[in-house]
Amino acid sequence: MGRKRGLLIVALLAALFPLGMTPFAAAGEEAPRMAKEQLKALLGSPDLIVIDVRIEGKSAPKKIAGAVFEDPGNVDRWSANYPKGKKIVLYCS
């Protein structure tokens, strides 16, 4: 599980880089986070992709409008399917 979580954190960091956030966290630091107000301001943009990577994502009662579900255990299978020029925000619980 540790390797998959590491890949998820790397993907999140890479996704936040276009937003002006630091692309890498130093050892022991948490991954950068986005305030819900920042995300709300971006929703509806054609350059934004929101990915739900919660374990219960498909069956979760609430989800961000327009978000797509991806299996957090298979990041290596789906991560290359998204265009590099888009802002990608992953959310999990």
Residue pairs with C-beta under 8 A, 6 or more apart in sequence:
4 72
4 73
4 75
7 75
7 76
7 79
8 53
8 72
8 75
8 90
8 92
9 25
9 31
11 75
11 79
11 88
11 90
12 31
12 32
12 90
13 22
13 23
13 24
13 25
13 31
13 32
14 23
14 88
15 87
15 88
15 89
15 90
16 23
16 32
16 34
16 89
17 23
18 87
19 34
19 38
19 87
21 32
21 34
22 32
25 31
25 32
34 89
39 50
39 64
39 89
42 48
42 87
42 89
43 50
43 64
43 65
43 66
44 66
45 87
47 85
47 86
47 87
48 86
48 87
48 88
48 89
49 68
49 82
49 86
49 87
49 88
49 89
50 64
50 66
50 67
50 68
50 88
50 89
50 91
51 67
51 68
51 69
51 70
51 82
51 88
51 89
51 90
51 91
52 60
52 63
52 64
52 67
52 68
52 69
52 70
52 91
52 92
53 69
53 70
53 71
53 72
53 75
53 90
53 91
53 92
54 60
54 72
54 91
54 92
54 93
55 72
55 93
56 93
57 63
57 69
57 70
57 72
58 69
63 69
64 91
67 91
70 78
71 77
71 78
72 92
82 88
